[in-house]
């Protein structure tokens, strides 16, 4: 398959993006026919030369502009039509690529994809599905920030699309769905969440009811739905907590020689725990619901994270996620109506 990589997006672009592309092409487990590196041609060629890397599966596509992290999403897409993210999405729109990967401005990636590719028939709003490390496998939060203002029917759509992704890409036979709320009881939450609860209960999905923060990590649940505002706050709070915990642990271990000796003994256990929640392992989050595969990476993506984001894009294409989503949305049309 052919994948477009926005090499100008991300905190460590373009070096990390290009090195990640190299890693992906060298990984026999990632099915990529060609990688289109979208960015300033001179900069990309210089980086490739610096890395002493040449590969027949790489093609450089020139783009004149870059959407910075602080820029307005929709405005940047309209005013910077030759930006790396816009050009990359155009490659998917034209059919030259099957997927786009970007670690740049999330809003711009969402706006470019929804404006240029449009939604899959039956999908009202696309949503970002971000995986969290659960004891029972990845727990996908949908939406993680594509839409901060949502209707109840949008969350039903997220649940359907998230279930399709969990089933066909992550291998969950009957994905378990939960609704993020402030208590497990049916009556808990706002008028909004209670309305969503009713829709999910009648949806035919494997809905277990309301879930709370702790359920994201310890309860068997594959898809947790919420609006983009809540999802983004939850995800960033989890990331910050994990980062702070490892920082505090490191400081406390260094406090005494005995602790340092103990840490050496438990070194591999610490590594395994860190790896379990490492965003680099997951690579990127799919924007579910658009007519094309769009994978959004972490802003600070490392080469390894970029490689895995390309892997995620490849898996979404090979497992025909979008045709399955269209089929399920059509089946649930009466509920979404």
Order of alpha helices (4+ residues) and beta strands (2+ residues): beta-alpha-beta-alpha-beta-alpha-alpha-beta-alpha-beta-beta-alpha-beta-alpha-beta-alpha-beta-alpha-alpha-alpha-alpha-beta-beta-alpha-alpha-alpha
